[in-house]
């Protein structure tokens, strides 16, 4: 059995209040991981082409106010 299988089994056996606590912890953990990855991508310039495209569209009047 893999570690993931073990974790899935353990999560299935959690009491409702423990599952709620795990959900809250995991949501924060996952958001922090996403934020770190996004920061790394920005620093590496991986989003520059998307920013350039958005600015081009804005200058060309192809955007609408939200």
Long-range contacts (C-beta under 8 A, 24 or more apart in sequence): none
